Amino acid sequence: MPEFTLHVVCPNPALDRLQVVAQFHPFEVNRVSTVHSLAGGKGLIVCRGARRLGATVTAHGFVGGVVGQVIRQGCQDLGVLDRHIEIAGETRVTPVVIEQSTGRSTVLNERGPLVTDDEQDQLAAGLAAAVRPGDVVVSTGSLPPGCAPGFHARIARLALDRGAVALVDAHGDALAQVIADTRARRIGTGTLVVKPNIHELAGILEQPLADLGAAGAAMRALHADTGATFVVTSGTAGALWIGGADELAADSPQVETLNATGSGDSFLAGLAVSLGRGEPPASALSLASAMGAANAAALVPDVDPDLVTRLRQRVTVTGHAPVRSAAESA
């Protein structure tokens, strides 16, 4: 098994404050039964999942103020190397209300603090110095004020220039910029994996995607246009992988959902670790799917490695993604 470091670029980390209620009643007083506070944001959930799988992980991002110190302590507790850039603003707090009776959650996402161009350059320089050929670089999450939509594309370009695998999980203008830069060959031709969920893909295509069959047709066209591998998730409906000669579909093992928040990030962690280990796409999909399901079975965004192992045995990966033609999808 090759040695590699997983570099997780999390430009907008947060203190996740999870508050559990029996039933959530909007616009009323709700009594909270349990509170969990932990270092979060999409990137930190990826870090946590990868560490549960035994990977060597480094976190790159921006933190500031008292909450920023909580993020740094969270990295230390996880055994993650902390390479965050210190900024003047205060790292955001993300309240999450979890309705215990249904497993549904309500998330309030703050924008985050201002990040300057100089601070972004510091992050890029530190990442460039740390990444080695064979490493995996994940760039994920929302962008705080001051970060242009091209931030994730910049990180992908840097990773590929250094012989690393680049994984991007973005949405909106940031996702569109990654695809545009890849199409224009401003991002290198190494192993680039773009992992939106089906709603994020539909958003940048400005067309409805009713199911993974419709998504598959769009993914095939994007792969032909850009050369990048596309992995699209659709919650309990499973995931598709389209890249090169591989067109794969994976189901999602069924679990009792306690809190699905972060399942896409845990999926991404499994994908990144499997690719770093040099496993084939089918193995990467099976591990990622098991990680996503295991996260949904936990109250806080985290995974039980033993449960992941059991769930992975229940994941079915088929060799032909259910891709419909453009005419059928219309």
C-alpha positions in Angstrom: 0.0 0.0 0.0 1.6 3.3 -1.1 2.4 5.9 1.5 0.7 9.2 0.9 -0.5 12.3 2.7 -4.0 13.6 2.4 -4.1 17.4 2.2 -7.5 18.8 3.0 -8.0 22.4 1.9 -10.9 23.8 4.0 -11.1 27.5 3.3 -14.2 28.1 5.6 -14.0 25.9 8.7 -16.5 26.3 11.5 -17.3 25.3 15.0 -20.3 23.0 14.5 -22.7 23.3 17.4 -25.2 20.4 17.2 -28.4 20.7 19.3 -30.7 17.7 19.6 -34.4 18.2 20.1 -37.1 15.5 20.2 -39.2 17.4 17.7 -38.3 20.7 16.0 -41.0 23.4 16.0 -40.0 26.5 13.9 -40.9 29.9 15.4 -41.4 28.3 18.8 -39.3 27.7 21.9 -37.5 24.3 21.5 -36.0 22.5 24.5 -32.6 21.1 23.6 -31.8 17.7 25.2 -28.2 17.3 24.1 -25.4 19.6 22.7 -22.3 18.6 20.8 -19.6 21.1 19.8 -16.8 20.1 17.5 -14.4 21.4 14.9 -16.4 21.2 11.6 -17.1 22.6 8.2 -16.9 20.3 5.2 -13.1 20.0 5.3 -12.8 19.1 9.0 -15.4 16.4 8.5 -13.3 15.0 5.7 -10.2 15.1 8.0 -12.1 13.3 10.7 -13.3 10.5 8.4 -9.8 10.0 6.8 -8.2 9.8 10.2 -10.7 7.1 11.3 -9.3 5.1 8.3 -5.8 5.6 9.5 -4.6 8.1 6.9 -2.0 10.8 7.4 -3.8 14.1 7.1 -2.9 17.7 6.9 -5.4 20.6 7.1 -4.9 23.8 5.2 -7.4 26.7 5.7 -8.0 30.0 7.5 -8.8 30.4 11.2 -9.1 33.4 13.5 -10.2 34.4 17.0 -11.2 32.2 19.8 -13.3 29.9 17.6 -10.2 29.5 15.4 -8.3 28.2 18.4 -11.0 25.6 18.9 -10.4 24.4 15.3 -6.7 24.1 15.9 -7.3 22.1 19.1 -9.7 19.9 17.1 -7.0 19.2 14.6 -4.6 18.3 17.4 -7.2 16.0 19.0 -7.6 14.2 15.7 -3.9 13.8 15.0 -4.2 16.1 12.0 -1.3 18.4 11.1 -2.5 21.9 11.4 -1.4 24.2 8.6 -4.2 26.8 8.9 -3.3 30.4 8.2 -4.2 32.8 11.0 -6.5 35.7 10.0 -7.9 38.7 11.7 -11.5 37.8 11.5 -13.4 35.3 13.7 -14.0 31.8 12.5 -17.7 31.1 12.0 -20.1 29.0 14.2 -22.6 26.7 12.5 -25.7 25.9 14.6 -27.2 22.5 13.6 -30.6 21.5 15.0 -31.2 17.7 14.9 -34.7 16.4 15.2 -34.3 13.1 17.0 -37.7 11.7 16.0 -37.0 11.9 12.2 -33.2 12.3 11.9 -33.7 15.5 9.9 -31.4 18.5 10.6 -31.6 22.2 10.1 -28.3 24.0 9.4 -27.6 27.7 9.7 -24.5 28.5 7.6 -22.7 31.8 8.4 -20.7 33.3 5.6 -17.4 33.3 7.5 -14.7 35.9 8.0 -13.0 38.0 5.3 -9.9 36.4 3.8 -7.4 38.6 2.0 -5.5 37.9 -1.2 -2.2 37.8 0.8 -3.6 35.2 3.2 -4.8 33.1 0.2 -1.3 33.3 -1.3 0.2 32.2 2.0 -2.0 29.1 2.0 -1.1 28.3 -1.6 2.6 28.7 -0.9 2.4 26.4 2.1 0.4 23.8 0.2 2.8 23.9 -2.7 5.7 23.3 -0.3 4.0 20.4 1.4 2.5 18.4 -1.5 4.5 15.5 -3.0 3.8 13.2 -6.0 1.3 10.6 -5.0 -0.4 12.7 -2.4 -4.1 13.5 -2.5 -5.4 17.1 -2.3 -9.0 17.6 -1.4 -10.4 21.1 -1.8 -13.9 21.4 -0.4 -16.6 23.6 1.0 -18.0 27.1 0.8 -15.7 30.1 0.2 -15.5 32.9 2.8 -15.7 36.5 1.8 -12.6 37.6 -0.2 -12.1 34.3 -1.9 -13.0 34.4 -5.6 -14.9 31.6 -7.3 -11.7 30.4 -8.8 -10.2 29.4 -5.5 -10.9 25.7 -5.8 -9.7 25.6 -9.4 -6.4 27.2 -8.2 -5.9 24.5 -5.6 -6.7 21.7 -8.1 -4.2 23.2 -10.6 -1.5 23.4 -7.8 -2.1 19.8 -6.8 -1.9 18.4 -10.3 1.2 20.4 -11.1 2.9 18.6 -8.3 1.8 15.1 -9.3 -0.9 14.7 -6.7 -4.5 13.5 -7.1 -6.9 16.5 -6.9 -10.5 16.1 -5.6 -12.8 19.0 -5.6 -16.2 19.2 -3.9 -17.7 22.6 -4.7 -21.0 24.1 -5.7 -22.3 27.1 -7.6 -19.9 29.5 -9.3 -16.9 27.7 -7.7 -17.9 24.4 -9.3 -18.6 26.1 -12.6 -15.1 27.7 -12.5 -13.4 24.3 -11.9 -15.2 22.9 -14.9 -14.5 25.9 -17.1 -10.8 26.0 -16.2 -10.6 22.2 -16.9 -12.3 22.6 -20.2 -9.9 25.4 -21.2 -7.0 23.3 -20.1 -6.0 25.8 -17.5 -6.0 22.8 -15.0 -3.5 20.0 -15.8 -4.4 16.6 -17.2 -3.5 14.6 -14.1 -6.0 12.7 -11.9 -8.8 15.3 -11.3 -12.0 14.1 -9.6 -14.9 16.4 -9.4 -17.5 15.3 -6.8 -20.7 17.4 -6.7 -24.0 16.0 -5.5 -26.9 15.7 -7.9 -28.4 19.0 -6.9 -25.1 20.9 -7.2 -24.6 19.4 -10.7 -28.1 20.4 -11.7 -27.5 23.9 -10.5 -24.5 24.6 -12.7 -26.1 22.9 -15.7 -29.2 25.0 -15.1 -31.4 21.9 -15.9 -33.3 19.5 -13.7 -31.8 16.1 -13.0 -34.6 13.9 -11.8 -32.3 10.9 -10.9 -28.9 9.4 -11.4 -29.8 8.2 -14.9 -30.2 11.8 -16.0 -27.1 12.8 -14.1 -25.1 10.1 -15.8 -25.8 11.5 -19.3 -24.6 15.0 -18.1 -21.5 13.5 -16.5 -20.6 11.6 -19.6 -20.8 14.8 -21.6 -18.7 16.7 -19.1 -16.1 14.0 -19.0 -15.8 14.0 -22.8 -15.5 17.8 -22.7 -13.0 18.1 -19.9 -11.1 14.8 -19.3 -11.9 15.0 -15.6 -13.5 12.2 -13.7 -16.9 13.0 -12.3 -18.4 11.3 -9.2 -22.0 12.4 -8.3 -23.8 11.4 -5.2 -27.6 11.3 -4.6 -28.0 10.4 -0.9 -29.6 7.0 -0.3 -30.0 6.6 -4.1 -26.3 5.9 -4.4 -23.5 7.4 -6.5 -22.1 7.3 -10.1 -18.5 7.4 -11.3 -17.7 8.3 -14.9 -14.1 8.7 -16.0 -11.9 7.2 -18.6 -13.0 3.6 -19.3 -14.9 3.4 -16.0 -18.7 3.9 -15.8 -19.7 2.6 -12.4 -22.8 2.8 -10.1 -22.8 2.1 -6.4 -25.8 1.7 -4.1 -25.9 3.1 -0.6 -26.3 0.5 2.2 -29.4 1.2 4.3 -29.0 2.3 7.8 -31.2 3.9 10.5 -30.4 7.6 9.9 -29.7 9.6 13.0 -28.2 12.7 11.2 -27.2 12.8 7.6 -25.3 16.0 7.9 -21.7 15.4 6.7 -22.4 12.2 4.9 -21.3 13.6 1.6 -18.0 14.7 3.3 -17.5 11.3 4.8 -18.1 9.8 1.3 -15.4 12.2 0.0 -13.0 11.1 2.8 -13.4 7.4 1.8 -12.9 8.3 -1.9 -9.8 10.3 -1.2 -8.2 7.6 1.1 -9.0 4.8 -1.4 -7.4 6.7 -4.3 -4.4 7.6 -2.2 -3.9 3.9 -1.5 -4.0 3.2 -5.2 -7.2 1.2 -5.2 -9.3 0.9 -8.4 -12.4 3.0 -8.9 -14.8 0.2 -7.8 -13.1 -0.1 -4.5 -13.0 3.6 -4.0 -16.8 3.8 -4.6 -17.5 1.0 -2.2 -15.5 2.5 0.6 -16.9 6.0 0.0 -20.5 4.7 0.0 -19.9 2.8 3.2 -18.4 5.9 4.8 -21.4 8.1 3.8 -23.9 5.6 5.2 -21.9 5.1 8.4 -21.9 8.9 9.0 -25.7 9.0 8.6 -25.9 6.3 11.3 -24.1 8.6 13.8 -25.5 11.6 15.7 -22.5 13.8 15.1 -20.6 13.8 11.8 -18.2 10.9 12.3 -17.8 7.3 11.4 -17.2 4.0 13.3 -14.5 2.1 11.3 -15.9 -1.2 12.3 -19.3 -0.2 11.0 -17.7 1.0 7.8 -16.1 -2.4 7.3 -19.5 -4.1 7.7 -21.3 -1.7 5.5 -18.7 -2.0 2.8 -19.6 -5.7 2.4 -23.1 -4.6 1.6 -22.3 -2.1 -1.1 -22.9 -3.3 -4.7 -20.9 -1.7 -7.4 -22.0 -2.4 -11.0 -19.9 -2.0 -14.1 -22.3 0.0 -16.1 -23.8 3.3 -14.8 -27.5 3.8 -15.6 -26.8 6.4 -18.2 -29.6 7.6 -20.4 -29.1 9.3 -23.7 -29.6 13.0 -24.0 -32.9 12.4 -25.9 -34.2 10.1 -23.1 -33.2 12.7 -20.5 -35.0 15.5 -22.3 
